[in-house]
């Protein structure tokens, strides 16, 4: 391997390790090659949740996430990605240095996509219901995302709970996920940091939003102010990856 290739590999591995450490749920088991696993541990991902893949490893179907590097491609070829890890959460690097962070589908790709379809249909129904609540104001973009069933089920449930406590203004939904599959649910919502309907000053309103979210059964992993490219400051509420299936209804049988 050339020095340039080694540098490219190291950069992609480090970038992927940082992303997984920041974005993947604690308690989610992640499978990876030895170098990638070492990078995860070095960046603070719990070692107890890391599983090292080697020459005698079978498909890591008991993990939640697999990080597919060239070493993992050498172990499994394309079958792991096509059969048991069909959806990309995020991608880094290019060529032999390319790394994809993928969701494990323990019952296979077909069952995974069936579940994704069922979940999205349920999310569309919840999104339509949310748009009828007078305490919710939405941007045109957020309305489109809700009607398309794009937001994560946990976000929808947290927002439904929050509106029982406080009026809210949804700016948009999104993911911190470079080159992720468009089918992956959107795990964060940006809320305006003031709402005239709430009849509260900004500081009091933000405290009320945080208190309402804290009392939800589905509490966001992170809550914090973010400045959008437009210059608007929003309260971003975000859940960790991966999105759990079947929260809004029964899972389809195989």
Sine and cosine of phi, psi and omega as CSV:
sin_phi,cos_phi,sin_psi,cos_psi,sin_omega,cos_omega
0.00,0.00,0.73,-0.68,-0.03,-1.00
-0.95,0.30,0.37,-0.93,0.07,-1.00
-0.84,0.55,-0.62,0.79,0.01,-1.00
-0.90,0.44,-0.66,0.75,0.02,-1.00
-0.91,0.41,-0.65,0.76,0.03,-1.00
-0.88,0.48,-0.65,0.76,0.02,-1.00
-0.91,0.41,-0.67,0.74,0.01,-1.00
-0.89,0.46,-0.68,0.73,0.04,-1.00
-0.87,0.50,-0.72,0.70,-0.05,-1.00
-0.90,0.43,-0.66,0.75,0.00,-1.00
-0.91,0.42,-0.73,0.68,0.00,-1.00
-0.89,0.46,-0.66,0.75,-0.01,-1.00
-0.90,0.44,-0.70,0.72,0.01,-1.00
-0.90,0.43,-0.69,0.73,-0.01,-1.00
-0.90,0.44,-0.68,0.73,0.03,-1.00
-0.91,0.42,-0.65,0.76,0.00,-1.00
-0.89,0.46,-0.67,0.74,0.01,-1.00
-0.90,0.43,-0.70,0.72,-0.01,-1.00
-0.88,0.48,-0.74,0.67,-0.02,-1.00
-0.88,0.47,-0.67,0.74,0.00,-1.00
-0.88,0.48,-0.61,0.79,-0.03,-1.00
-0.99,0.11,-0.51,0.86,-0.21,-0.98
-0.94,-0.34,-0.37,0.93,-0.08,-1.00
-1.00,-0.05,0.65,-0.76,-0.06,-1.00
-0.87,0.48,0.68,-0.73,0.17,-0.99
-0.91,0.41,0.74,-0.67,-0.09,-1.00
0.98,-0.22,-0.31,0.95,0.09,-1.00
-0.98,0.19,0.81,-0.59,-0.02,-1.00
-0.99,0.15,0.75,-0.66,-0.05,-1.00
-0.89,-0.46,0.79,-0.61,0.06,-1.00
-0.98,-0.22,0.57,-0.82,-0.07,-1.00
-0.24,-0.97,0.18,-0.98,0.07,-1.00
-0.97,0.25,0.24,-0.97,-0.10,-0.99
-0.83,0.56,-0.69,0.73,-0.01,-1.00
-0.92,0.40,-0.66,0.76,0.01,-1.00
-0.92,0.39,-0.66,0.75,0.03,-1.00
-0.89,0.45,-0.64,0.77,0.04,-1.00
-0.90,0.44,-0.62,0.78,0.04,-1.00
-0.91,0.42,-0.64,0.77,0.05,-1.00
-0.86,0.51,-0.77,0.64,-0.02,-1.00
-0.88,0.47,-0.62,0.78,0.00,-1.00
-0.91,0.42,-0.46,0.89,-0.01,-1.00
-0.99,-0.12,0.13,0.99,0.16,-0.99
0.97,-0.23,0.04,1.00,0.07,-1.00
-0.96,0.28,0.70,-0.71,-0.10,-0.99
-0.85,0.53,0.82,-0.58,-0.03,-1.00
-0.88,0.48,-0.49,0.87,-0.02,-1.00
-0.91,0.42,-0.34,0.94,-0.04,-1.00
-0.98,-0.22,0.25,0.97,-0.02,-1.00
-0.94,-0.34,0.74,-0.67,0.04,-1.00
-0.86,-0.50,0.83,-0.56,-0.06,-1.00
-1.00,0.05,0.77,-0.64,0.05,-1.00
-1.00,-0.08,0.70,-0.71,0.00,-1.00
-0.66,-0.75,-0.13,-0.99,-0.10,-0.99
-0.85,0.53,-0.46,0.89,-0.03,-1.00
-0.98,-0.19,0.11,0.99,-0.06,-1.00
-0.95,0.30,0.61,-0.79,0.17,-0.99
-1.00,-0.03,0.03,-1.00,0.04,-1.00
-0.83,0.56,0.73,-0.68,-0.08,-1.00
-0.99,0.15,0.86,0.50,-0.14,-0.99
-0.96,0.27,-0.20,0.98,0.06,-1.00
-1.00,-0.02,-0.03,1.00,0.09,-1.00
-1.00,0.02,0.26,-0.96,0.08,-1.00
-1.00,-0.05,-0.53,0.85,-0.09,-1.00
-0.71,-0.70,0.57,-0.82,0.18,-0.98
-0.79,-0.61,0.69,-0.73,0.06,-1.00
-0.98,-0.19,0.92,-0.39,-0.11,-0.99
-1.00,-0.09,0.96,-0.26,0.09,-1.00
-0.96,-0.26,0.01,-1.00,0.05,-1.00
-0.87,0.49,-0.60,0.80,0.02,-1.00
-0.89,0.46,-0.62,0.79,0.02,-1.00
-0.96,0.30,-0.61,0.79,0.09,-1.00
-0.88,0.47,-0.60,0.80,0.04,-1.00
-0.91,0.43,-0.54,0.84,0.00,-1.00
-0.96,0.29,-0.70,0.71,-0.19,-0.98
-0.90,-0.44,-0.09,1.00,-0.10,-0.99
0.91,0.41,-0.57,-0.82,0.00,-1.00
-1.00,-0.02,-0.11,0.99,-0.13,-0.99
-0.92,0.39,-0.56,0.83,0.01,-1.00
-0.88,0.47,-0.74,0.67,-0.03,-1.00
-0.92,0.39,-0.63,0.78,-0.07,-1.00
-0.99,0.17,-0.54,0.84,-0.13,-0.99
-0.99,-0.17,-0.61,0.79,-0.12,-0.99
-0.79,-0.62,-0.03,1.00,0.04,-1.00
-0.59,-0.81,0.91,0.42,-0.19,-0.98
-0.98,0.19,-0.31,0.95,-0.14,-0.99
-0.93,-0.38,0.74,-0.67,-0.02,-1.00
-1.00,-0.08,0.86,-0.51,0.11,-0.99
-0.98,0.20,-0.64,0.77,-0.02,-1.00
-0.31,-0.95,0.41,-0.91,-0.01,-1.00
-0.68,-0.73,0.54,-0.84,-0.07,-1.00
-0.62,-0.79,0.48,-0.88,0.07,-1.00
0.94,0.33,-0.08,-1.00,0.00,-1.00
-0.49,-0.87,0.29,-0.96,0.01,-1.00
0.86,0.50,-0.67,-0.75,0.01,-1.00
-0.92,0.39,-0.33,0.94,0.02,-1.00
-1.00,0.05,0.02,1.00,-0.05,-1.00
-0.93,0.37,0.62,-0.78,0.01,-1.00
-0.73,-0.68,0.76,-0.65,0.12,-0.99
-0.87,-0.50,0.70,-0.71,0.08,-1.00
-0.99,-0.14,0.89,-0.45,-0.18,-0.98
-0.85,-0.53,0.50,-0.87,0.08,-1.00
-0.99,0.11,0.75,-0.67,0.08,-1.00
-0.98,0.19,0.72,-0.69,0.09,-1.00
-0.93,-0.36,1.00,-0.04,-0.15,-0.99
-0.88,0.47,-0.43,0.90,0.01,-1.00
-0.98,-0.20,0.24,0.97,0.09,-1.00
0.99,-0.16,0.30,-0.95,-0.10,-1.00
-0.90,0.44,-0.65,0.76,-0.04,-1.00
-0.87,0.49,-0.73,0.69,0.02,-1.00
-0.91,0.42,-0.59,0.81,0.02,-1.00
-0.88,0.48,-0.75,0.66,-0.04,-1.00
-0.93,0.36,-0.52,0.85,0.12,-0.99
-0.87,0.49,-0.69,0.73,0.01,-1.00
-0.91,0.41,-0.66,0.75,0.03,-1.00
-0.86,0.52,-0.68,0.73,0.02,-1.00
-0.90,0.44,-0.68,0.73,0.01,-1.00
-0.91,0.41,-0.67,0.74,0.02,-1.00
-0.89,0.45,-0.68,0.74,-0.04,-1.00
-0.92,0.40,-0.61,0.79,0.05,-1.00
-0.88,0.47,-0.67,0.74,0.03,-1.00
-0.92,0.39,-0.61,0.79,0.01,-1.00
-0.92,0.39,-0.57,0.82,0.07,-1.00
-0.87,0.49,-0.70,0.71,0.00,-1.00
-0.89,0.46,-0.70,0.72,0.03,-1.00
-0.90,0.43,-0.65,0.76,0.02,-1.00
-0.87,0.49,-0.69,0.72,0.05,-1.00
-0.88,0.48,-0.67,0.75,0.02,-1.00
-0.90,0.44,-0.67,0.75,-0.01,-1.00
-0.88,0.47,-0.57,0.82,-0.03,-1.00
-0.94,0.34,-0.21,0.98,0.05,-1.00
-1.00,-0.02,-0.12,0.99,-0.04,-1.00
-0.99,0.15,0.82,-0.57,-0.10,-1.00
-0.93,0.37,-0.37,0.93,-0.01,-1.00
-0.98,0.21,-0.09,1.00,-0.01,-1.00
-0.95,-0.30,0.81,-0.59,0.19,-0.98
-0.94,-0.33,0.67,-0.74,-0.03,-1.00
-0.73,-0.68,0.52,-0.86,0.15,-0.99
-0.97,0.26,0.20,-0.98,0.05,-1.00
-0.87,0.48,-0.62,0.78,0.01,-1.00
-0.91,0.41,-0.71,0.71,0.01,-1.00
-0.90,0.43,-0.62,0.79,0.05,-1.00
-0.87,0.49,-0.73,0.68,0.01,-1.00
-0.87,0.50,-0.67,0.74,-0.02,-1.00
-0.91,0.41,-0.64,0.77,0.03,-1.00
-0.91,0.41,-0.70,0.71,-0.02,-1.00
-0.92,0.40,-0.46,0.89,0.03,-1.00
-1.00,0.10,-0.08,1.00,0.00,-1.00
0.94,0.34,0.51,0.86,-0.07,-1.00
-0.99,0.14,-0.57,0.82,-0.06,-1.00
-0.92,0.39,0.56,-0.83,0.07,-1.00
-0.81,0.58,0.61,-0.79,0.00,-1.00
-0.85,0.53,-0.60,0.80,0.00,-1.00
-0.90,0.43,-0.60,0.80,0.06,-1.00
-0.89,0.45,-0.71,0.70,-0.02,-1.00
-0.88,0.48,-0.67,0.75,0.00,-1.00
-0.93,0.36,-0.63,0.78,0.04,-1.00
-0.92,0.40,-0.64,0.77,0.02,-1.00
-0.92,0.39,-0.67,0.75,0.03,-1.00
-0.86,0.51,-0.66,0.75,0.05,-1.00
-0.91,0.41,-0.69,0.73,-0.06,-1.00
-0.88,0.47,-0.60,0.80,-0.03,-1.00
-0.95,0.32,-0.24,0.97,0.11,-0.99
-0.98,0.21,-0.21,0.98,-0.01,-1.00
-0.94,-0.34,-0.53,0.85,-0.21,-0.98
-0.40,-0.91,0.55,-0.83,0.15,-0.99
-0.95,0.32,0.62,-0.79,-0.01,-1.00
-0.70,-0.71,0.36,-0.93,0.04,-1.00
-0.80,-0.60,0.94,-0.35,-0.05,-1.00
-1.00,0.00,0.85,-0.52,-0.01,-1.00
-1.00,0.10,-0.74,0.67,0.01,-1.00
-0.18,-0.98,0.13,-0.99,0.14,-0.99
-0.85,-0.53,0.38,-0.92,0.02,-1.00
-0.13,-0.99,-0.09,-1.00,0.05,-1.00
-0.70,-0.71,0.60,-0.80,0.23,-0.97
-1.00,-0.06,1.00,0.06,-0.16,-0.99
-0.39,-0.92,1.00,-0.06,0.00,-1.00
-0.90,0.44,0.83,-0.56,0.10,-1.00
0.87,0.49,0.54,0.84,0.10,-0.99
-0.97,0.24,0.36,-0.93,0.05,-1.00
-0.88,0.47,0.64,-0.76,0.02,-1.00
-0.90,0.43,-0.30,0.95,0.02,-1.00
-0.98,0.22,-0.25,0.97,-0.03,-1.00
-0.93,0.36,0.77,-0.63,-0.01,-1.00
-0.86,0.50,0.50,-0.87,0.01,-1.00
-0.99,0.15,0.83,-0.55,-0.20,-0.98
-0.99,-0.17,-0.07,1.00,0.09,-1.00
-0.78,-0.62,0.44,-0.90,0.12,-0.99
-0.81,-0.58,0.67,-0.74,0.10,-1.00
-0.98,-0.21,0.85,-0.53,0.00,-1.00
-0.95,-0.33,0.66,-0.75,0.09,-1.00
-0.86,0.51,0.59,-0.81,-0.06,-1.00
-1.00,0.05,0.12,0.99,0.14,-0.99
-0.48,-0.88,0.46,-0.89,0.01,-1.00
-0.49,-0.87,0.87,-0.49,-0.05,-1.00
-0.86,0.51,-0.52,0.85,-0.02,-1.00
-0.92,0.38,-0.33,0.95,-0.03,-1.00
-0.99,0.17,-0.34,0.94,0.00,-1.00
0.82,0.57,0.67,0.74,0.03,-1.00
-0.72,-0.69,0.49,-0.87,0.16,-0.99
-0.92,0.40,0.26,-0.97,-0.11,-0.99
-0.85,0.53,-0.74,0.67,-0.04,-1.00
-0.90,0.45,-0.70,0.71,0.01,-1.00
-0.91,0.41,-0.61,0.79,0.00,-1.00
-0.91,0.42,-0.69,0.72,0.02,-1.00
-0.89,0.45,-0.64,0.77,0.05,-1.00
-0.89,0.46,-0.64,0.77,0.00,-1.00
-0.91,0.41,-0.64,0.76,0.04,-1.00
-0.89,0.46,-0.73,0.68,-0.01,-1.00
-0.89,0.46,-0.65,0.76,0.01,-1.00
-0.91,0.42,-0.66,0.75,0.02,-1.00
-0.89,0.45,-0.67,0.75,0.03,-1.00
-0.93,0.38,-0.59,0.81,-0.01,-1.00
-0.91,0.42,-0.44,0.90,-0.02,-1.00
-1.00,-0.01,-0.01,1.00,-0.02,-1.00
-0.98,0.20,0.54,-0.84,0.11,-0.99
-0.87,0.48,-0.56,0.83,0.04,-1.00
-0.95,-0.31,1.00,-0.07,-0.04,-1.00
-1.00,-0.04,0.77,-0.64,-0.01,-1.00
-0.84,0.55,0.50,-0.87,0.05,-1.00
-0.93,0.38,-0.66,0.75,0.02,-1.00
-0.72,-0.70,0.57,-0.82,0.08,-1.00
-0.68,-0.73,0.83,-0.56,0.00,-1.00
-0.18,-0.98,0.37,-0.93,0.02,-1.00
-0.97,0.25,0.67,-0.75,0.01,-1.00
-0.70,-0.72,0.63,-0.78,0.08,-1.00
-0.99,-0.15,0.84,-0.55,0.01,-1.00
-0.98,0.22,0.30,-0.95,0.04,-1.00
-0.82,0.58,-0.46,0.89,0.03,-1.00
-0.95,0.32,-0.22,0.98,-0.06,-1.00
0.99,-0.15,-0.19,0.98,0.00,-1.00
-0.95,0.31,0.70,-0.72,0.10,-1.00
-1.00,-0.05,0.78,-0.62,-0.05,-1.00
-0.78,-0.63,0.33,-0.94,0.13,-0.99
-1.00,-0.08,0.93,-0.36,-0.01,-1.00
-1.00,-0.06,0.82,-0.57,0.09,-1.00
-0.92,-0.39,0.78,-0.63,-0.16,-0.99
-0.66,-0.75,0.62,-0.79,0.11,-0.99
-0.95,-0.31,0.49,-0.87,-0.03,-1.00
-0.97,0.22,0.38,-0.93,0.10,-1.00
-1.00,0.08,0.42,-0.91,-0.06,1.00
-1.00,0.07,0.29,-0.96,0.04,-1.00
-0.96,0.26,0.79,-0.61,-0.02,-1.00
-0.95,0.30,0.66,-0.75,0.00,-1.00
-0.99,0.14,0.38,-0.93,0.21,-0.98
0.97,0.26,0.25,0.97,-0.03,-1.00
-0.93,0.37,-0.48,0.88,-0.09,-1.00
-0.98,-0.19,0.11,0.99,-0.01,-1.00
0.09,-1.00,0.07,-1.00,-0.02,-1.00
-0.93,0.37,0.51,-0.86,0.07,-1.00
-0.98,0.22,0.64,-0.77,0.03,-1.00
-0.91,0.42,0.59,-0.81,0.00,-1.00
-0.98,0.21,0.46,-0.89,0.00,-1.00
-0.99,0.10,0.00,0.00,0.00,0.00
